[in-house]
């Protein structure tokens, strides 16, 4: 399940802290729920909501979830296994890491005026080459690749399939991602603190 692609997470509803938690079944039959990542540095914002699928979960919601998209503000990526628990408002908070995916996650920087059809064509090509998920944000594409793919192999694909004015940024190792998460993410959990707008 950790390598099951999910290509259209942007079509799903955004997180709403004042609403009841969402549970959506995707077109492959997997349940999708929001899990909330809190940050130590409030300059990054209060946190970020990611989509996840329950893996091993108790009736109260506590358990292990697999992330189904990439984080923009933290080092989490699609395929990471996280530990989450429900707060007093029933929203799930990430309180630990069970396992980080080993596959590369790439950052490709592109001009913000790049036509959407050019972006979509590149993403579809990357999916055919093995990419699992690409998060499409203004000026940047964050792509998760399978565990068995090495950074050099991914760089070759990106060099061959990307427009010449697109630039490949950092490709962090799993160890680098782990250190960033330790530094950036607040894993403390107060069950009595309601979720804030993320």
N, C-alpha and C positions, 0 to 999 in steps of 0.2 A: 504493500500500500504506500510506502514512503516514496516510491518512484512512480506512482500513478500520476500522469500529467493532469493538470487542471488549467485550461488555457483561458477561461473567460471569467475570472474572479471579479474583474472590473464591472461586470454586468450585475453583480450581486448588490443588495442594499447595504448602505454604510452603517457603521455602528451608531446606535442612538442610546446614550446612557440613561435616558429617561423612560425608555420603552422596555418591555419584557425581552429577555434574551431570545435571539432568533435560532431556529433549527431548520435548516434547509436540506433537502435531498438533491444531490446533483444528478446529472444525466447518466452517471455510472452507478448510481445507487448509494453513494457515500453520504453520510450525514456531515453537514458543515455547520460549525458554530463559531462564534467570536471568542477569542482569548485575548486578554488585555496585557500588554507589556508596559510596565512602568519604568520611568527613567530616573537615575540619580541626579542628573543635571537638568534642572527645570528649564534651561535655555533651549533644550531639545523639545520641550513641551511636556505635558503631563504623562504622555504615553502614546501607545499605538495599538490599534485593534487589528488582529490578524485572523484569518480563517483557519480552522483546524478541524480534524476529524477525530472523534473518540477512538482510542485504541484499547485501553484497559481502564475502565472507569467504574467507580462505585455509584450507588444510587443517589448519593448526595452531590455527584458531579466531580468529586475529587478523583484525580487519576492522570493517566498518560494520554496525550493528544499528539497527533502528527500535524505539523503545520502544512498548509496547502497553498500558501503564497509566500513571497519574499517580503521582508520588512524593508521599509525605506529608511527608517531612522536608527535601527539597531542592526546587529550582525546576524540576526536570525534569517533563515532561508527555508524555502519549501523542502520538506522532508525531515527537518529537525523534529525530534521527539521532546516535548516539554511536559513538565508536571504543572497541573493547574488545579485551583480550588475555587469554590463559589464564595462570593462575599455576601453581605446582608441583602444586597439588591439582586441576587441570583446571577450576576455577571461573573464570568470566569476570569481569574487573574493567573498569570504565569508566575509560579513560585519556585521553579527549578528547571534544570535541564536533565533529561534522561539520556539523550544521545544526540550528538550533532552529526548531520549528514557529512559524508566525506567528499562528495563531488564538488567541483568548482562552482563558484557563483561569480558571474562576470558583470562588470559595470561598463556599459558602452555609452559614451557621451555623443550626442548628436545635436545639430542645430535645431533650435526650437521651432523654426519655420519648416522643418521637414514635413512633406505631405503625408497624411495618415496612410495612404495606400502604399507608400514606400516603406513605412514602418511595418505595416501589416505583412507585406511581402517578405521582408527580412525575417520577421518573427516566424512566419510559416516555414521558411527555409530552415531556420534553426530547429524548429520542431521536427522536421524531416531528418535532420542531422543528429537528433537525439535529445535536444533540449526538453526539459520537463515543464518549466514555467518561466514566462517573462512578464515582469511587472513593467508597465508602460507609464512613465511619469514624464512631465515636460522636460525635454532635454536629456533624458537618461532612460536606458533600458537595463533592468536588473534581471539576469537570467540564471536559473539553477540548472545544473547539468548532472547526469547520473554519477553515482559513486565510482563506477569503473572508468570514467573518463578522466584523463590527466590534463592539467592546464595547457601543456603544449599542444595537445590534440584539439582542445577547444579554441586556442588562439589561431590555429591553422584554419578552422572552420570560420571564425569571425573574420579573419583576413581575406578569405576567399569569397565570402558571401555578403560583406557589409559595404555600403557606399564608401568611396575614398575619403570623404570628409567626416566620417564617423571615427571616433577615437576610443580605443580600449583602455579602460582605467585599471584600477587595482583588482587583482585576483587573490583574495586572502586565502591562506591555508586554513584548515580546520582549527589548528592551534591559535592562529591569529584571531579567528572569529571568537574562540573561547575566551581569550584575553580581553577582547573588546566587550564581550557580554558581561564579564566579571566587572569591568570598569564602568560600563554604561547603564546596565539594567539593575533596577531595584527589585530584588527577589523577596524582600520582606512582605509579609502578608498580615493585614489587619482586617479580619472578617467583618468588622463593624464599620468600615469606611466605604461609603458608596463610590461607585465609579464616577469619574469626571469625564467631561467631553474630551475626546481624543482626536 
